[in-house]
Amino acid sequence: MTVRVDRSFEVSASPDRVWEFIADPANRAQAISVVEKYSVTDQNGRRVAWDVKLPIPLVRKTIRVDTEDVTRTPPEYVKFVGKSKVMQVTGEHEITDTDGGTRLENRFVVDGKLPGVEKFFKRNLDSELENLRHALERDLQRTQ
């Protein structure tokens, strides 16, 4: 089973400033509650390994998810793919200028390879996207 989630939100900031945040894979990793730690694995900063701890019965240890930004169109679009033994995740972030700031459109697809993975993400992807929104807002407040 595959889980798909599309959510968007608006912030009072320029598209360039939102791009600065969302194009950084470390910012995206930090916002996800099940990522216990992460490490940049290439000099360009496009590959990041996530150590993920999923609270599901069949996964009792931390899982490494190797992510890579596969498409970047500054300052409007970034797509990443993450692969592991238990799941594949694809994330897309599209930035659009609005009258009052910027709209960030987020699309995620999680394809689980073990029972419980999709169910976990189906229940939790909305809150993970809220974590991302809060992280972006905190980052914007620090730099105003």
MDTraj code that builds the backbone (N, CA, C; nanometers):
import mdtraj as md
import numpy as np

residues = "MET THR VAL ARG VAL ASP ARG SER PHE GLU VAL SER ALA SER PRO ASP ARG VAL TRP GLU PHE ILE ALA ASP PRO ALA ASN ARG ALA GLN ALA ILE SER VAL VAL GLU LYS TYR SER VAL THR ASP GLN ASN GLY ARG ARG VAL ALA TRP ASP VAL LYS LEU PRO ILE PRO LEU VAL ARG LYS THR ILE ARG VAL ASP THR GLU ASP VAL THR ARG THR PRO PRO GLU TYR VAL LYS PHE VAL GLY LYS SER LYS VAL MET GLN VAL THR GLY GLU HIS GLU ILE THR ASP THR ASP GLY GLY THR ARG LEU GLU ASN ARG PHE VAL VAL ASP GLY LYS LEU PRO GLY VAL GLU LYS PHE PHE LYS ARG ASN LEU ASP SER GLU LEU GLU ASN LEU ARG HIS ALA LEU GLU ARG ASP LEU GLN ARG THR GLN".split()
xyz = np.array([
    [0.0836, -0.1182, 0.0000],
    [0.0000, 0.0000, 0.0000],
    [0.0878, 0.1242, 0.0000],
    [0.0470, 0.2238, -0.0747],
    [0.1205, 0.3482, -0.0840],
    [0.0381, 0.4602, -0.0221],
    [0.1040, 0.5463, 0.0533],
    [0.0387, 0.6608, 0.1154],
    [0.0816, 0.7867, 0.0421],
    [-0.0163, 0.8675, 0.0050],
    [0.0107, 0.9947, -0.0630],
    [-0.0539, 1.1071, 0.0159],
    [0.0215, 1.2138, 0.0348],
    [-0.0313, 1.3302, 0.1055],
    [0.0120, 1.4559, 0.0323],
    [-0.0841, 1.5435, 0.0066],
    [-0.0588, 1.6758, -0.0505],
    [-0.1108, 1.7785, 0.0486],
    [-0.0236, 1.8662, 0.0939],
    [-0.0632, 1.9721, 0.1861],
    [0.0144, 2.0987, 0.1500],
    [-0.0473, 2.2117, 0.1744],
    [0.0214, 2.3374, 0.1496],
    [-0.0066, 2.4337, 0.2639],
    [0.0795, 2.5340, 0.2748],
    [0.0589, 2.6405, 0.3717],
    [0.1290, 2.7653, 0.3201],
    [0.0881, 2.8784, 0.3763],
    [0.1461, 3.0054, 0.3365],
    [0.2207, 3.0674, 0.4530],
    [0.3276, 3.1378, 0.4202],
    [0.4055, 3.2111, 0.5193],
    [0.4316, 3.3514, 0.4665],
    [0.4551, 3.4433, 0.5584],
    [0.4852, 3.5823, 0.5219],
    [0.6356, 3.5976, 0.5045],
    [0.6833, 3.5521, 0.3915],
    [0.8255, 3.5611, 0.3594],
    [0.8395, 3.5533, 0.2085],
    [0.9549, 3.5948, 0.1600],
    [0.9785, 3.5908, 0.0154],
    [1.0023, 3.4468, -0.0312],
    [0.9740, 3.4189, -0.1579],
    [1.0044, 3.2858, -0.2110],
    [1.1527, 3.2499, -0.1967],
    [1.2416, 3.3470, -0.2154],
    [1.3848, 3.3194, -0.2000],
    [1.4186, 3.2754, -0.0582],
    [1.3543, 3.3387, 0.0400],
    [1.3813, 3.3036, 0.1803],
    [1.3268, 3.1650, 0.2130],
    [1.2093, 3.1300, 0.1593],
    [1.1529, 2.9963, 0.1806],
    [1.2409, 2.8933, 0.1102],
    [1.2888, 2.9246, -0.0089],
    [1.3790, 2.8354, -0.0815],
    [1.5050, 2.8081, 0.0009],
    [1.5593, 2.9122, 0.0602],
    [1.6803, 2.8972, 0.1415],
    [1.6606, 2.7904, 0.2490],
    [1.5432, 2.7881, 0.3091],
    [1.5133, 2.6893, 0.4127],
    [1.4867, 2.5516, 0.3532],
    [1.3929, 2.5437, 0.2587],
    [1.3437, 2.4128, 0.2126],
    [1.4445, 2.3402, 0.1252],
    [1.5341, 2.4121, 0.0597],
    [1.6339, 2.3475, -0.0261],
    [1.7449, 2.2813, 0.0544],
    [1.7511, 2.3081, 0.1826],
    [1.8532, 2.2491, 0.2689],
    [1.8013, 2.1150, 0.3240],
    [1.8579, 2.0021, 0.2794],
    [1.8096, 1.8714, 0.3264],
    [1.8193, 1.8545, 0.4780],
    [1.9128, 1.9228, 0.5408],
    [1.9247, 1.9141, 0.6868],
    [1.8019, 1.9743, 0.7542],
    [1.7511, 2.0842, 0.7030],
    [1.6302, 2.1447, 0.7593],
    [1.5119, 2.0499, 0.7487],
    [1.5006, 1.9833, 0.6355],
    [1.3889, 1.8886, 0.6173],
    [1.4038, 1.7701, 0.7136],
    [1.5234, 1.7188, 0.7295],
    [1.5461, 1.6045, 0.8194],
    [1.5166, 1.6410, 0.9644],
    [1.5605, 1.7586, 1.0070],
    [1.5393, 1.8010, 1.1455],
    [1.3918, 1.8140, 1.1805],
    [1.3092, 1.8442, 1.0820],
    [1.1668, 1.8661, 1.1078],
    [1.0880, 1.7371, 1.1257],
    [1.1434, 1.6246, 1.0886],
    [1.0712, 1.4974, 1.0944],
    [1.0943, 1.4313, 1.2302],
    [0.9864, 1.4049, 1.3016],
    [0.9973, 1.3572, 1.4396],
    [1.0651, 1.2213, 1.4528],
    [1.0532, 1.1347, 1.3526],
    [1.1105, 1.0004, 1.3636],
    [1.2563, 0.9931, 1.3170],
    [1.3110, 1.1056, 1.2694],
    [1.4530, 1.1091, 1.2324],
    [1.5314, 1.1381, 1.3600],
    [1.6032, 1.0356, 1.4082],
    [1.6803, 1.0519, 1.5311],
    [1.8089, 1.1292, 1.5077],
    [1.8715, 1.1050, 1.3940],
    [1.9887, 1.1820, 1.3555],
    [2.0034, 1.1715, 1.2048],
    [2.0858, 1.2577, 1.1509],
    [2.1077, 1.2590, 1.0067],
    [2.2513, 1.3010, 0.9811],
    [2.3000, 1.2680, 0.8626],
    [2.4354, 1.3102, 0.8245],
    [2.4383, 1.3365, 0.6743],
    [2.5052, 1.4446, 0.6375],
    [2.5238, 1.4783, 0.4975],
    [2.6302, 1.3836, 0.4427],
    [2.6021, 1.3206, 0.3293],
    [2.6924, 1.2162, 0.2793],
    [2.7625, 1.2528, 0.1490],
    [2.7467, 1.3784, 0.1032],
    [2.8229, 1.4216, -0.0138],
    [2.8605, 1.5688, 0.0003],
    [2.9538, 1.6136, -0.0796],
    [3.0042, 1.7505, -0.0694],
    [2.9023, 1.8544, -0.1154],
    [2.8133, 1.8178, -0.2033],
    [2.7133, 1.9116, -0.2541],
    [2.5958, 1.9304, -0.1592],
    [2.5854, 1.8454, -0.0578],
    [2.4761, 1.8553, 0.0374],
    [2.3435, 1.8039, -0.0151],
    [2.3454, 1.7310, -0.1251],
    [2.2208, 1.6785, -0.1825],
    [2.1862, 1.5387, -0.1318],
    [2.2810, 1.4725, -0.0712],
    [2.2566, 1.3378, -0.0168],
    [2.2687, 1.3430, 0.1350],
    [2.1647, 1.2923, 0.1994],
    [2.1602, 1.2925, 0.3445],
    [2.1081, 1.1569, 0.3905],
    [2.1763, 1.0991, 0.4879],
    [2.1312, 0.9729, 0.5479],
    [2.0512, 1.0058, 0.6735],
    [1.9289, 0.9545, 0.6793],
    [1.8440, 0.9705, 0.7970],
    [1.8499, 0.8411, 0.8768],
    [1.8668, 0.8495, 1.0065],
    [1.8495, 0.7355, 1.0958],
    [1.7104, 0.7494, 1.1561],
    [1.6193, 0.6620, 1.1129],
    [1.4775, 0.6732, 1.1452],
    [1.4377, 0.5641, 1.2438],
    [1.3632, 0.6036, 1.3449],
    [1.3092, 0.5095, 1.4433],
    [1.1574, 0.5109, 1.4315],
    [1.1021, 0.4069, 1.3701],
    [0.9574, 0.3968, 1.3519],
    [0.8961, 0.3180, 1.4670],
    [0.7924, 0.3726, 1.5309],
    [0.7283, 0.3021, 1.6423],
    [0.6246, 0.2009, 1.5927],
    [0.6746, 0.0986, 1.5220],
    [0.5863, -0.0080, 1.4749],
    [0.6470, -0.1418, 1.5167],
    [0.5626, -0.2430, 1.5387],
    [0.6099, -0.3703, 1.5945],
    [0.7199, -0.4411, 1.5155],
    [0.7149, -0.4405, 1.3840],
    [0.8126, -0.5172, 1.3070],
    [0.9482, -0.4472, 1.2907],
    [0.9561, -0.3218, 1.3323],
    [1.0814, -0.2479, 1.3195],
    [1.1292, -0.2126, 1.4595],
    [1.2272, -0.2872, 1.5071],
    [1.2745, -0.2687, 1.6440],
    [1.4074, -0.1941, 1.6514],
    [1.4610, -0.1579, 1.5372],
    [1.5885, -0.0871, 1.5381],
    [1.5792, 0.0348, 1.4473],
    [1.6790, 0.1177, 1.4562],
    [1.6860, 0.2362, 1.3721],
    [1.7136, 0.1945, 1.2279],
    [1.6425, 0.2565, 1.1361],
    [1.6547, 0.2265, 0.9931],
    [1.7262, 0.3422, 0.9248],
    [1.8208, 0.3106, 0.8411],
    [1.8883, 0.4143, 0.7636],
    [1.8113, 0.4356, 0.6327],
    [1.7778, 0.5618, 0.6074],
    [1.7117, 0.6005, 0.4836],
    [1.8075, 0.6940, 0.4097],
    [1.8547, 0.6490, 0.2947],
    [1.9452, 0.7302, 0.2136],
    [1.8629, 0.8181, 0.1219],
    [1.8711, 0.9506, 0.1434],
    [1.7934, 1.0441, 0.0641],
    [1.8843, 1.1200, -0.0320],
    [1.8244, 1.1627, -0.1408],
    [1.8976, 1.2427, -0.2387],
    [1.8019, 1.3398, -0.3059],
    [1.8455, 1.4649, -0.3160],
    [1.7698, 1.5620, -0.3944],
    [1.7931, 1.5285, -0.5406],
    [1.6876, 1.4873, -0.6097],
    [1.7024, 1.4446, -0.7489],
    [1.6683, 1.5549, -0.8485],
    [1.5934, 1.6549, -0.8034],
    [1.5597, 1.7690, -0.8885],
    [1.5630, 1.8950, -0.8044],
    [1.6298, 1.9950, -0.8563],
    [1.6310, 2.1279, -0.7924],
    [1.6123, 2.2329, -0.9003],
    [1.5117, 2.3167, -0.8827],
    [1.4886, 2.4287, -0.9723],
    [1.4767, 2.5536, -0.8847],
    [1.5894, 2.6130, -0.8485],
    [1.5864, 2.7303, -0.7596],
    [1.5139, 2.8482, -0.8250],
    [1.4407, 2.9257, -0.7541],
    [1.4000, 2.9085, -0.6140],
    [1.2570, 2.8572, -0.6010],
    [1.2202, 2.7567, -0.6798],
    [1.0791, 2.7184, -0.6789],
    [1.0474, 2.5716, -0.6563],
    [1.1429, 2.4811, -0.6692],
    [1.1050, 2.3392, -0.6619],
    [1.2243, 2.2530, -0.6213],
    [1.1973, 2.1604, -0.5296],
    [1.2957, 2.0581, -0.4943],
    [1.2213, 1.9258, -0.4747],
    [1.2813, 1.8193, -0.5268],
    [1.2257, 1.6845, -0.5114],
    [1.3359, 1.5949, -0.4579],
    [1.3006, 1.5141, -0.3564],
    [1.3969, 1.4182, -0.3036],
    [1.3367, 1.2793, -0.3014],
    [1.4249, 1.1806, -0.3046],
    [1.3858, 1.0409, -0.2939],
    [1.4680, 0.9790, -0.1823],
    [1.4018, 0.9026, -0.0964],
    [1.4699, 0.8319, 0.0114],
    [1.4416, 0.6830, 0.0009],
    [1.5474, 0.6027, 0.0179],
    [1.5318, 0.4574, 0.0057],
    [1.5913, 0.3872, 0.1271],
    [1.5225, 0.2819, 0.1674],
    [1.5713, 0.1968, 0.2761],
    [1.5149, 0.0570, 0.2574],
    [1.5473, -0.0307, 0.3501],
    [1.4963, -0.1679, 0.3443],
    [1.3477, -0.1758, 0.3764],
    [1.2943, -0.0748, 0.4479],
    [1.1541, -0.0822, 0.4907],
    [1.0603, 0.0115, 0.4152],
    [1.1164, 0.1071, 0.3404],
    [1.0287, 0.2002, 0.2699],
    [1.1052, 0.2794, 0.1648],
    [1.0261, 0.3395, 0.0768],
    [1.0777, 0.4407, -0.0145],
    [0.9883, 0.5625, 0.0031],
    [1.0493, 0.6780, 0.0115],
    [0.9746, 0.8022, 0.0278],
    [1.0162, 0.9002, -0.0817],
    [0.9174, 0.9683, -0.1358],
    [0.9429, 1.0754, -0.2313],
    [0.8764, 1.2004, -0.1773],
    [0.9512, 1.3082, -0.1740],
    [0.8979, 1.4353, -0.1270],
    [0.9209, 1.5431, -0.2303],
    [0.8209, 1.6272, -0.2469],
    [0.8316, 1.7401, -0.3390],
    [0.7854, 1.8657, -0.2670],
    [0.8595, 1.9743, -0.2881],
    [0.8253, 2.1036, -0.2296],
    [0.8262, 2.2064, -0.3412],
    [0.7111, 2.2704, -0.3620],
    [0.6990, 2.3708, -0.4665],
    [0.6647, 2.5057, -0.4032],
    [0.7396, 2.6073, -0.4411],
    [0.7265, 2.7403, -0.3838],
    [0.6599, 2.8323, -0.4856],
    [0.5556, 2.9034, -0.4399],
    [0.4836, 2.9956, -0.5261],
    [0.4703, 3.1304, -0.4559],
    [0.4997, 3.2365, -0.5283],
    [0.4830, 3.3722, -0.4780],
    [0.3342, 3.4033, -0.4685],
    [0.2919, 3.4649, -0.3573],
    [0.1528, 3.5069, -0.3394],
    [0.1519, 3.6564, -0.3066],
    [0.0325, 3.7137, -0.2989],
    [0.0217, 3.8562, -0.2652],
    [0.0798, 3.8869, -0.1276],
    [0.0598, 3.7972, -0.0324],
    [0.1042, 3.8236, 0.1042],
    [0.2304, 3.7523, 0.1458],
    [0.2939, 3.6792, 0.0560],
    [0.4140, 3.6046, 0.0938],
    [0.4406, 3.4906, -0.0010],
    [0.4433, 3.3698, 0.0560],
    [0.4801, 3.2526, -0.0225],
    [0.3938, 3.1334, 0.0169],
    [0.3555, 3.0577, -0.0836],
    [0.2823, 2.9319, -0.0617],
    [0.3809, 2.8175, -0.0834],
    [0.3840, 2.7239, 0.0107],
    [0.4678, 2.6051, -0.0005],
    [0.3778, 2.4840, -0.0158],
    [0.3820, 2.4231, -0.1334],
    [0.3037, 2.3031, -0.1643],
    [0.3929, 2.1826, -0.1385],
    [0.3448, 2.0881, -0.0574],
    [0.4224, 1.9708, -0.0178],
    [0.3513, 1.8445, -0.0621],
    [0.4228, 1.7572, -0.1304],
    [0.3677, 1.6289, -0.1737],
    [0.4614, 1.5178, -0.1250],
    [0.4032, 1.4185, -0.0613],
    [0.4807, 1.3049, -0.0132],
    [0.4147, 1.1753, -0.0552],
    [0.4981, 1.0804, -0.0937],
    [0.4533, 0.9455, -0.1236],
    [0.5434, 0.8518, -0.0442],
    [0.4826, 0.7653, 0.0357],
    [0.5570, 0.6659, 0.1123],
    [0.5094, 0.5283, 0.0686],
    [0.6035, 0.4477, 0.0255],
    [0.5754, 0.3107, -0.0161],
    [0.6463, 0.2181, 0.0818],
    [0.5690, 0.1573, 0.1706],
    [0.6254, 0.0699, 0.2724],
    [0.6513, -0.0695, 0.2203],
    [0.7561, -0.1296, 0.2735],
    [0.7909, -0.2662, 0.2351],
    [0.7631, -0.3651, 0.3477],
    [0.7232, -0.3136, 0.4631],
    [0.6867, -0.3967, 0.5780],
    [0.5490, -0.3545, 0.6281],
    [0.4711, -0.4490, 0.6822],
    [0.3408, -0.4125, 0.7379],
    [0.3564, -0.3084, 0.8484],
    [0.2690, -0.2103, 0.8472],
    [0.2698, -0.1079, 0.9509],
    [0.3344, 0.0228, 0.9089],
    [0.4213, 0.0197, 0.8099],
    [0.4910, 0.1409, 0.7674],
    [0.3915, 0.2410, 0.7093],
    [0.3096, 0.1966, 0.6132],
    [0.2127, 0.2879, 0.5520],
    [0.1114, 0.3362, 0.6552],
    [0.0677, 0.2467, 0.7425],
    [-0.0305, 0.2840, 0.8437],
    [0.0256, 0.3935, 0.9344],
    [0.1518, 0.3787, 0.9740],
    [0.2147, 0.4813, 1.0568],
    [0.2141, 0.6155, 0.9848],
    [0.2577, 0.6172, 0.8585],
    [0.2658, 0.7432, 0.7863],
    [0.1284, 0.7980, 0.7505],
    [0.0315, 0.7122, 0.7265],
    [-0.1041, 0.7600, 0.6995],
    [-0.1576, 0.8369, 0.8202],
    [-0.1272, 0.7867, 0.9395],
    [-0.1714, 0.8523, 1.0634],
    [-0.0895, 0.9770, 1.0952],
    [0.0363, 0.9823, 1.0522],
    [0.1273, 1.0851, 1.1023],
    [0.1807, 1.1864, 1.0014],
    [0.1553, 1.1689, 0.8740],
    [0.2124, 1.2634, 0.7767],
    [0.1617, 1.4062, 0.7959],
    [0.0372, 1.4228, 0.8323],
    [-0.0122, 1.5587, 0.8574],
    [0.0660, 1.6263, 0.9694],
    [0.0889, 1.5549, 1.0789],
    [0.1643, 1.6162, 1.1892],
    [0.3105, 1.6381, 1.1512],
    [0.3665, 1.5525, 1.0672],
    [0.5046, 1.5738, 1.0215],
    [0.5135, 1.6996, 0.9348],
    [0.4114, 1.7233, 0.8527],
    [0.4093, 1.8458, 0.7724],
    [0.3884, 1.9692, 0.8605],
    [0.3130, 1.9550, 0.9673],
    [0.3006, 2.0645, 1.0637],
    [0.4362, 2.0927, 1.1287],
    [0.5115, 1.9869, 1.1589],
    [0.6467, 2.0059, 1.2135],
    [0.7325, 2.0859, 1.1157],
    [0.7208, 2.0550, 0.9872],
    [0.7964, 2.1267, 0.8854],
    [0.7547, 2.2738, 0.8814],
    [0.6258, 2.2974, 0.8862],
    [0.5769, 2.4365, 0.8857],
    [0.6292, 2.5133, 1.0068],
    [0.6230, 2.4519, 1.1247],
    [0.6728, 2.5173, 1.2462],
    [0.8234, 2.5434, 1.2387],
    [0.8972, 2.4487, 1.1846],
    [1.0425, 2.4677, 1.1705],
    [1.0730, 2.5836, 1.0758],
    [0.9992, 2.5923, 0.9663],
    [1.0172, 2.7040, 0.8733],
    [0.9838, 2.8362, 0.9417],
    [0.8734, 2.8406, 1.0131],
    [0.8334, 2.9649, 1.0821],
    [0.9365, 3.0058, 1.1863],
    [0.9905, 2.9103, 1.2610],
    [1.0956, 2.9423, 1.3596],
    [1.2191, 2.9979, 1.2896],
    [1.2553, 2.9354, 1.1794],
    [1.3713, 2.9802, 1.1036],
    [1.3497, 3.1225, 1.0503],
    [1.2316, 3.1502, 1.0020],
    [1.2005, 3.2839, 0.9509],
    [1.2062, 3.3881, 1.0623],
    [1.1577, 3.3544, 1.1810],
    [1.1615, 3.4476, 1.2942],
    [1.3042, 3.4790, 1.3379],
    [1.3918, 3.3807, 1.3306],
    [1.5323, 3.4021, 1.3713],
    [1.6053, 3.4976, 1.2780],
    [1.5607, 3.5041, 1.1537],
    [1.6355, 3.5828, 1.0554],
    [1.5666, 3.7134, 1.0183],
    [1.4595, 3.7503, 1.0891],
    [1.3919, 3.8778, 1.0569],
    [1.4581, 3.9931, 1.1262],
])
top = md.Topology()
chain = top.add_chain()
for i, resn in enumerate(residues, 1):
    res = top.add_residue(resn, chain, resSeq=i)
    for name in ("N", "CA", "C"):
        top.add_atom(name, md.element.get_by_symbol(name[0]), res)
traj = md.Trajectory(xyz[None], top)
